[in-house]
Amino acid sequence: MQHRTNKFTFGSGIDANSMLMRKLMKNFISSSQIETTITRAKALKVYMDRIVSKTRVYSESNKNYLLRYFPEKKYQKVLFDQIGPAVAKISGGYVRIVRLGKRDNDGAMMARVEWAHPVVIDWENKKSSKKTNQTKTAKLSPTTVEEKKSKPEAKKIEVKPTKKVTKTK
């Protein structure tokens, strides 16, 4: 018996339902908000609250729990390094649902899922851009760098108009 359980199921089967939740969670983390139907939003809220509560403390058990949903390392790094510290002092209610109204084409109730508290996620790798600039300057030897500095700009060559030659019969 399933007394007092609020488990949302969709008609596609267990594997498809879990994959749907994984995709919704990844899209939500990457964009910080997502618009979907109200039923999917309610299910996503439950999953995200569990995930975010695990990211507050870094441990092997929490990491293994997150591996089930996020096998990519970039998501794990963002969860533990950026989202976890941002919500460390909050005890729950990390995600909220905002109702948007009915969808035009089929009348489904739509909702937006967003962070309830400010969470800023930085996806850019600033270290990689610094490394490429350093490697470019390191590849040039000191003599070539000096030659480039001391070398004057190339002189412009003027092109003189030529005479038109006409053929005579």
C-alpha beads as a LAMMPS data file, in Angstrom:
LAMMPS data file: protein, C-alpha beads

169 atoms
168 bonds

1 atom types
1 bond types

-500.0 500.0 xlo xhi
-500.0 500.0 ylo yhi
-500.0 500.0 zlo zhi

Masses

1 110.0

Atoms # bond

1 1 1 0.000 0.000 0.000
2 1 1 1.128 3.492 -0.718
3 1 1 -0.459 5.512 2.026
4 1 1 0.595 9.146 2.340
5 1 1 3.066 9.076 -0.550
6 1 1 3.225 11.859 -3.092
7 1 1 4.960 10.089 -5.934
8 1 1 4.280 11.385 -9.403
9 1 1 4.279 8.832 -12.185
10 1 1 4.079 9.471 -15.885
11 1 1 2.712 7.013 -18.407
12 1 1 5.960 6.168 -20.172
13 1 1 7.402 3.557 -17.823
14 1 1 10.015 3.564 -15.074
15 1 1 13.083 4.090 -17.277
16 1 1 11.499 6.874 -19.298
17 1 1 10.239 8.598 -16.139
18 1 1 13.666 8.550 -14.496
19 1 1 15.299 9.814 -17.687
20 1 1 12.738 12.604 -17.904
21 1 1 13.553 13.691 -14.349
22 1 1 17.287 13.582 -15.084
23 1 1 16.852 15.767 -18.146
24 1 1 14.650 18.222 -16.279
25 1 1 17.176 18.441 -13.428
26 1 1 20.115 19.017 -15.800
27 1 1 18.222 21.684 -17.723
28 1 1 17.180 23.354 -14.485
29 1 1 20.721 23.429 -13.112
30 1 1 22.194 24.720 -16.369
31 1 1 19.655 27.542 -16.853
32 1 1 18.497 28.190 -13.232
33 1 1 14.839 28.077 -14.279
34 1 1 12.642 25.906 -16.452
35 1 1 9.076 26.082 -17.761
36 1 1 7.125 22.838 -17.854
37 1 1 3.728 21.407 -16.950
38 1 1 2.548 21.652 -13.357
39 1 1 2.761 17.889 -12.711
40 1 1 6.346 17.698 -13.960
41 1 1 7.212 20.811 -11.967
42 1 1 5.902 19.267 -8.735
43 1 1 7.879 16.087 -9.358
44 1 1 11.003 18.101 -10.233
45 1 1 10.715 20.117 -7.022
46 1 1 10.846 16.941 -4.905
47 1 1 13.904 15.635 -6.769
48 1 1 15.757 18.969 -6.687
49 1 1 15.177 19.468 -2.969
50 1 1 16.701 16.046 -2.299
51 1 1 19.649 16.728 -4.608
52 1 1 20.404 20.168 -3.177
53 1 1 20.224 18.932 0.401
54 1 1 22.901 16.353 -0.492
55 1 1 25.185 19.042 -1.954
56 1 1 25.389 20.992 1.304
57 1 1 28.017 18.581 2.703
58 1 1 30.661 16.887 0.557
59 1 1 30.981 13.218 1.455
60 1 1 31.437 9.992 -0.456
61 1 1 27.879 8.862 0.206
62 1 1 26.461 12.177 -1.067
63 1 1 28.747 12.030 -4.095
64 1 1 27.607 8.467 -4.879
65 1 1 23.969 9.519 -4.528
66 1 1 24.518 12.332 -7.046
67 1 1 26.307 9.994 -9.465
68 1 1 22.974 8.275 -9.998
69 1 1 21.539 11.419 -11.571
70 1 1 24.625 13.327 -12.779
71 1 1 27.398 11.061 -14.102
72 1 1 29.155 14.058 -15.708
73 1 1 31.856 15.659 -13.576
74 1 1 30.941 19.224 -14.521
75 1 1 27.535 18.912 -12.831
76 1 1 29.026 17.387 -9.688
77 1 1 31.603 20.168 -9.493
78 1 1 28.953 22.875 -9.888
79 1 1 26.689 21.220 -7.333
80 1 1 29.334 20.864 -4.631
81 1 1 31.347 24.031 -5.328
82 1 1 28.653 26.585 -6.144
83 1 1 25.132 25.427 -5.255
84 1 1 26.010 23.694 -1.963
85 1 1 27.732 26.708 -0.341
86 1 1 25.002 29.054 -1.604
87 1 1 22.294 27.142 0.290
88 1 1 24.377 25.821 3.206
89 1 1 22.522 27.863 5.845
90 1 1 19.049 27.096 4.468
91 1 1 17.284 24.023 5.824
92 1 1 14.847 23.391 2.966
93 1 1 12.655 24.878 0.277
94 1 1 15.410 25.467 -2.256
95 1 1 13.131 25.466 -5.299
96 1 1 9.768 27.167 -5.878
97 1 1 7.002 26.745 -8.415
98 1 1 5.347 29.728 -10.074
99 1 1 2.111 28.992 -11.930
100 1 1 1.912 30.544 -15.398
101 1 1 -1.538 29.579 -16.673
102 1 1 -2.783 27.321 -19.430
103 1 1 -0.798 26.455 -22.539
104 1 1 -2.495 27.634 -25.733
105 1 1 -2.363 24.529 -27.894
106 1 1 -3.557 21.843 -25.445
107 1 1 -4.682 23.690 -22.308
108 1 1 -2.133 22.091 -19.970
109 1 1 -1.344 24.051 -16.818
110 1 1 2.165 25.484 -17.095
111 1 1 4.577 26.397 -14.315
112 1 1 8.063 27.834 -13.954
113 1 1 10.482 26.181 -11.542
114 1 1 13.136 28.547 -10.156
115 1 1 15.478 28.937 -7.202
116 1 1 13.737 30.214 -4.074
117 1 1 16.989 31.789 -2.846
118 1 1 19.623 33.511 -5.010
119 1 1 21.996 30.973 -6.540
120 1 1 24.545 32.130 -9.116
121 1 1 26.185 29.456 -11.245
122 1 1 29.316 30.264 -13.260
123 1 1 29.806 27.738 -16.072
124 1 1 32.781 29.459 -17.763
125 1 1 36.268 28.046 -17.417
126 1 1 38.428 31.089 -16.826
127 1 1 41.525 28.959 -16.206
128 1 1 41.544 27.537 -19.731
129 1 1 41.623 30.991 -21.377
130 1 1 44.565 32.051 -19.181
131 1 1 46.459 28.880 -20.040
132 1 1 46.090 29.413 -23.786
133 1 1 47.463 32.965 -23.550
134 1 1 50.448 31.769 -21.511
135 1 1 51.237 28.915 -23.891
136 1 1 51.185 31.217 -26.912
137 1 1 53.758 33.562 -25.362
138 1 1 55.828 30.664 -24.037
139 1 1 56.132 29.072 -27.487
140 1 1 57.835 32.154 -28.888
141 1 1 61.524 32.279 -28.090
142 1 1 62.910 35.507 -26.561
143 1 1 64.743 36.394 -29.774
144 1 1 61.603 36.222 -31.895
145 1 1 59.727 38.425 -29.435
146 1 1 62.541 41.018 -29.571
147 1 1 62.686 40.843 -33.362
148 1 1 58.959 41.503 -33.606
149 1 1 59.259 44.530 -31.332
150 1 1 62.261 46.039 -33.138
151 1 1 61.110 45.170 -36.653
152 1 1 59.576 48.194 -38.402
153 1 1 56.287 47.891 -40.193
154 1 1 56.392 46.859 -43.815
155 1 1 56.652 49.737 -46.293
156 1 1 53.757 50.370 -48.559
157 1 1 54.477 49.787 -52.225
158 1 1 52.993 52.292 -54.598
159 1 1 51.621 50.964 -57.838
160 1 1 52.089 53.284 -60.817
161 1 1 49.517 53.211 -63.568
162 1 1 50.762 51.657 -66.796
163 1 1 50.270 52.961 -70.294
164 1 1 47.463 51.532 -72.305
165 1 1 48.676 49.691 -75.374
166 1 1 46.381 49.655 -78.359
167 1 1 46.794 47.403 -81.337
168 1 1 46.883 48.912 -84.777
169 1 1 45.984 47.121 -87.921

Bonds

1 1 1 2
2 1 2 3
3 1 3 4
4 1 4 5
5 1 5 6
6 1 6 7
7 1 7 8
8 1 8 9
9 1 9 10
10 1 10 11
11 1 11 12
12 1 12 13
13 1 13 14
14 1 14 15
15 1 15 16
16 1 16 17
17 1 17 18
18 1 18 19
19 1 19 20
20 1 20 21
21 1 21 22
22 1 22 23
23 1 23 24
24 1 24 25
25 1 25 26
26 1 26 27
27 1 27 28
28 1 28 29
29 1 29 30
30 1 30 31
31 1 31 32
32 1 32 33
33 1 33 34
34 1 34 35
35 1 35 36
36 1 36 37
37 1 37 38
38 1 38 39
39 1 39 40
40 1 40 41
41 1 41 42
42 1 42 43
43 1 43 44
44 1 44 45
45 1 45 46
46 1 46 47
47 1 47 48
48 1 48 49
49 1 49 50
50 1 50 51
51 1 51 52
52 1 52 53
53 1 53 54
54 1 54 55
55 1 55 56
56 1 56 57
57 1 57 58
58 1 58 59
59 1 59 60
60 1 60 61
61 1 61 62
62 1 62 63
63 1 63 64
64 1 64 65
65 1 65 66
66 1 66 67
67 1 67 68
68 1 68 69
69 1 69 70
70 1 70 71
71 1 71 72
72 1 72 73
73 1 73 74
74 1 74 75
75 1 75 76
76 1 76 77
77 1 77 78
78 1 78 79
79 1 79 80
80 1 80 81
81 1 81 82
82 1 82 83
83 1 83 84
84 1 84 85
85 1 85 86
86 1 86 87
87 1 87 88
88 1 88 89
89 1 89 90
90 1 90 91
91 1 91 92
92 1 92 93
93 1 93 94
94 1 94 95
95 1 95 96
96 1 96 97
97 1 97 98
98 1 98 99
99 1 99 100
100 1 100 101
101 1 101 102
102 1 102 103
103 1 103 104
104 1 104 105
105 1 105 106
106 1 106 107
107 1 107 108
108 1 108 109
109 1 109 110
110 1 110 111
111 1 111 112
112 1 112 113
113 1 113 114
114 1 114 115
115 1 115 116
116 1 116 117
117 1 117 118
118 1 118 119
119 1 119 120
120 1 120 121
121 1 121 122
122 1 122 123
123 1 123 124
124 1 124 125
125 1 125 126
126 1 126 127
127 1 127 128
128 1 128 129
129 1 129 130
130 1 130 131
131 1 131 132
132 1 132 133
133 1 133 134
134 1 134 135
135 1 135 136
136 1 136 137
137 1 137 138
138 1 138 139
139 1 139 140
140 1 140 141
141 1 141 142
142 1 142 143
143 1 143 144
144 1 144 145
145 1 145 146
146 1 146 147
147 1 147 148
148 1 148 149
149 1 149 150
150 1 150 151
151 1 151 152
152 1 152 153
153 1 153 154
154 1 154 155
155 1 155 156
156 1 156 157
157 1 157 158
158 1 158 159
159 1 159 160
160 1 160 161
161 1 161 162
162 1 162 163
163 1 163 164
164 1 164 165
165 1 165 166
166 1 166 167
167 1 167 168
168 1 168 169
